Amino acid sequence: MKKYFTKDKWKYSFYCLSHPVDGFYEIRHRDRGSVPIAFIYVILYSLCYSINRLASSFVVNDTNPRSVNALSELFGVLVLYALLCVGNWSITCLMSGEGRLKDISIIIGYSMLPMILTLIPATIISQVIAANEEAFYYILVTLGTAYSLLLMLIGIMTIHNYSLLKTLITLVLTMIAILVIIFCIVMVYSLVNQVFGFFHSIYLELLFR
C-alpha cells in the first residue's frame, strides 16, 4: 500500500498541474499516477467545498449554514466521481479509447487539484473583502474551476489519444451515459422495491391467516 503514497507520487500530481500533457501521458503509459491519491483529492475537494459553503462571508455567500451537510455532499461528490469514471470508460471503450478505468479515475481526481487549492484561499479572502470587492473572490474561484475543467479535457484527450473534437464528442456522450446509468439504477431500485413489497404482502397474508 505504501507504494501508492510515496513522495514521488504526491509530487507527480502537482507536476501534472504545470505539465498536463506530459504528465497525463506518463500516467497512461508508465503508471506514474496513483488511484488512492486521486480518491483523496476527490474527498478533499468535497471537504473544501463544504467549508466554503459554511465559512464564506455573507458578502459572497447566502447559504444557510444549517442546510449544509458535509456527509451528504461528500456522498454526492463520490457518486458523481464514480459516474464520470464509469460513464467515460463505457463510452471510450466503444470509441477505441486507449485509457483504462484506472487512468480515467486518476485524471479526474488529479484535475480537482486547482479547485482544492483555490477554494480555501477564496474562503479566507471572502472574510476581508467589502461589499463592492466580490470580484476578487469570484475571479479566484472561477480560475480554479476553469483550470480543473481544462485539465480534465486535456487528460481525457491524452490518455485516450483523441483529437479535441473527438474528446468533446466523447464528453457529451459521457453525460448521456451517466443519465442512462442513473435511469437504470432507478429502474432496478424500483423493481427491487416492488418485488420486496410483493413478497412482503404474501408474508403478511400467510401470517394473519
C-alpha positions in Angstrom: 0.0 0.0 0.0 2.9 2.4 0.7 3.9 2.4 -3.0 0.7 4.3 -3.8 1.6 7.1 -1.3 5.3 7.7 -2.0 6.7 11.2 -2.0 7.2 10.9 -5.8 3.6 10.0 -6.3 2.4 13.1 -4.4 4.9 15.4 -6.2 3.9 13.9 -9.6 0.3 15.0 -9.1 1.5 18.6 -8.8 3.8 18.1 -11.8 0.6 17.4 -13.8 -0.7 20.9 -13.0 2.2 22.6 -14.9 2.8 19.9 -17.5 -0.6 18.3 -18.1 0.1 16.7 -21.5 3.4 15.1 -20.5 2.1 14.3 -17.0 -1.1 12.6 -18.2 0.8 10.7 -20.9 3.1 9.2 -18.3 0.1 8.2 -16.2 -1.3 6.2 -19.1 2.0 4.7 -20.5 4.2 4.4 -17.4 1.8 4.1 -14.5 3.1 7.3 -12.8 -0.3 8.1 -11.2 -2.0 6.7 -8.0 -5.7 5.9 -7.7 -5.7 6.3 -3.9 -4.2 9.7 -4.1 -6.7 10.7 -6.8 -9.5 9.4 -4.5 -8.1 11.5 -1.6 -8.2 14.6 -3.8 -11.9 13.9 -4.5 -12.6 13.7 -0.8 -10.5 16.9 -0.2 -12.5 18.8 -2.8 -15.7 17.8 -1.2 -14.5 19.0 2.2 -13.2 22.3 0.8 -16.5 22.8 -1.0 -18.4 22.2 2.3 -16.1 24.5 4.2 -16.5 27.2 1.5 -20.3 27.0 1.8 -20.1 27.1 5.6 -17.4 29.7 6.2 -17.6 32.1 3.3 -18.6 35.7 4.2 -22.2 36.8 3.7 -20.9 39.2 1.0 -20.5 36.2 -1.4 -22.5 33.5 0.3 -26.2 33.4 1.1 -26.3 29.7 2.1 -27.9 28.9 5.4 -25.2 27.0 7.4 -27.8 24.8 8.9 -28.6 23.4 5.4 -25.1 22.3 4.8 -24.5 18.6 5.4 -20.9 17.7 4.7 -21.5 13.9 4.7 -24.3 14.1 2.2 -22.2 16.4 0.0 -19.3 14.0 0.2 -21.6 11.2 -0.8 -22.9 13.2 -3.7 -19.4 14.1 -4.9 -18.2 10.5 -4.7 -21.3 9.3 -6.6 -20.7 11.9 -9.3 -17.0 10.9 -9.5 -17.9 7.2 -9.9 -20.5 8.1 -12.6 -18.0 10.2 -14.5 -15.4 7.5 -14.4 -17.7 4.6 -15.4 -19.6 6.8 -17.9 -16.5 7.9 -19.7 -14.9 4.4 -19.7 -18.1 2.8 -21.1 -18.2 5.3 -24.0 -14.5 5.3 -24.8 -14.4 1.5 -24.9 -16.9 1.8 -27.8 -14.8 4.6 -29.5 -11.4 2.9 -29.5 -10.2 4.8 -26.5 -6.8 3.7 -25.1 -7.3 4.8 -21.5 -8.2 2.3 -18.8 -10.8 2.9 -16.0 -7.8 3.3 -13.7 -6.3 6.1 -15.8 -9.7 7.9 -16.1 -10.2 7.8 -12.3 -6.6 9.3 -11.8 -7.1 12.0 -14.4 -10.4 13.2 -12.9 -9.0 13.1 -9.3 -5.9 15.0 -10.2 -7.9 17.5 -12.2 -9.6 18.6 -9.0 -6.4 19.9 -7.5 -6.8 23.5 -8.8 -10.2 23.7 -7.2 -8.9 22.4 -3.9 -6.0 24.9 -4.0 -8.3 27.9 -4.7 -11.4 27.2 -2.6 -9.8 27.7 0.8 -7.9 30.9 -0.1 -11.1 32.2 -1.7 -13.0 31.4 1.6 -10.3 33.3 3.6 -10.4 36.2 1.1 -14.2 36.4 1.5 -13.7 37.3 5.1 -11.8 40.5 4.4 -13.4 41.9 1.3 -16.0 44.7 1.2 -19.4 44.5 -0.5 -18.0 46.0 -3.7 -15.0 43.8 -3.9 -16.6 40.4 -4.6 -14.7 40.2 -7.9 -11.5 39.1 -6.2 -13.4 36.1 -4.7 -15.2 35.1 -7.9 -12.1 35.5 -10.1 -10.1 33.1 -7.8 -13.0 30.5 -7.7 -13.6 30.8 -11.5 -9.9 30.4 -12.3 -9.6 27.3 -10.2 -12.8 25.7 -11.7 -11.8 26.7 -15.3 -8.3 25.2 -14.9 -9.7 22.0 -13.4 -12.1 21.6 -16.4 -9.2 22.3 -18.8 -7.0 19.7 -17.1 -9.8 17.2 -17.3 -10.2 17.9 -21.0 -6.5 17.6 -21.7 -6.3 14.4 -19.6 -9.2 12.6 -21.4 -7.7 13.7 -24.7 -4.2 12.5 -23.8 -5.0 9.1 -22.2 -7.4 8.1 -25.0 -5.2 9.5 -27.8 -8.1 11.5 -29.2 -8.4 14.8 -31.1 -10.0 17.7 -29.5 -13.2 17.3 -31.4 -13.5 13.6 -30.6 -12.8 14.4 -27.0 -15.6 16.9 -26.8 -18.0 14.4 -28.5 -16.9 11.8 -26.0 -17.6 14.1 -23.1 -21.1 14.8 -24.4 -21.8 11.1 -24.8 -20.4 10.6 -21.3 -23.1 12.9 -19.9 -25.7 10.9 -21.8 -24.2 7.6 -20.5 -24.4 9.0 -16.9 -28.1 9.7 -17.4 -28.6 6.2 -18.8 -26.8 4.7 -15.8 -28.9 6.8 -13.3 -32.1 5.7 -15.1 -31.1 2.0 -15.0 -30.2 2.3 -11.3 -33.6 4.0 -10.5 -35.4 1.3 -12.5 -33.6 -1.5 -10.7 -34.3 0.1 -7.4 -38.0 0.5 -8.2 -38.2 -3.1 -9.4 -36.5 -4.5 -6.3 -38.9 -2.4 -4.1 -41.9 -3.8 -6.0 -40.6 -7.4 -5.7 -39.9 -6.9 -2.0 -43.4 -5.4 -1.5 -45.0 -8.3 -3.3 -43.3 -11.0 -1.2 -43.8 -8.9 2.0 -47.6 -8.7 1.3 -47.7 -12.5 0.7 -45.8 -13.0 4.0 -48.3 -10.8 5.9 -51.3 -12.6 4.2 -49.9 -16.0 5.3 -49.1 -14.7 8.8 -52.6 -13.5 9.6 -54.5 -16.4 8.2 
